[in-house]
Amino acid sequence: MPSRRGRLRACPQRAGSRGANDNPYSIDDNLWGRAIECGHLEDPWNEPLDDAWVMTKNPEDAPNTPTYTEIEFEAGKPVAVDARR
């Protein structure tokens, strides 16, 4: 299978344009989290750019006081967050 960059380069020839998805990130969302990839983030020494923070915030912009979240599980499945079902 060709690389993501190769597939994106082939899009204009096949579909006319990349359309509304001009986002440079490859984003996988699921129940357990989010994985974001792009050329800049492939190097583990690079910090995420400001536009990568969507579901959370940059730790430098977060308050200095901790927040504790309790997740309740039943039979291995999450059923409540902070006692709210």
N, C-alpha and C positions, 0 to 999 in steps of 0.2 A: 504494500500500500504506500502511495507517495506521502511525503511529509505534509503537515498542515499548510506550510508556506507554499508548497507546490500545488496543493488543491486550491488555495486561494488565488494563486496566479492563473490557474486554469478557469476559474469562474467567469471572468469577463468574456472569454471566448465561447463558453458554453451557454451562459445565461444572459449575456449582454451587460451585466454589471453585478457588483456584489450586493446591491440593493440597500436596504435600511441597516443591515448588519455591518457597519463599518468599524465595529468595536475590535480593537487589536487583541482582545483577550479570548481565550478558550475557557469557558466556564462550565463546570459540572456541578449542579446542585442536587442534593438528595436529602433525605431525612436526617442524616448524621453530620452533614456539613457541606462545605463548598470548597472546590479546588479551582484555583485560577492559574492559568498558564499563559505566557506570551514570551516573545523573544527576550525582553528585558528581564523577566523573572527566571529565565532558564539558568542564569548565573546565580548561585545561592548567595553570593556576596552582595547582590543588588537588593536594595530595599524596595518594597512596593511603591509605585507612584500614587499620588493622592487620589486619582480616579479609581483605584482598585478597592478602596474602602467603601463598600456599599452596605453590607449587613452589620458591620462593626465600625469602629472608628480607629483612626491612627492612635496608638497608645500614647503618643505625645499630646493628643488633644483630649484624652480621657481624664476624668477626675482622679485625684490621688487617693481617694477613699475606696476601699475594696467593696465589692458587692458579692454576696454569697447567694447562689441559686441551688435549691434542692430539687433533684429529679427523683420521683418515686417510680419504682419498677415493680411490676407484677409478672411473674413467669418470664422475666427477661425483656419485657416490653415497657417502654416509658408510658405511664398513665397519668402523671401529675407533675406540674412545675410549681414550686413554692406552695404546695398544698391545693393548688387549683387544678381540677380535673377538666 
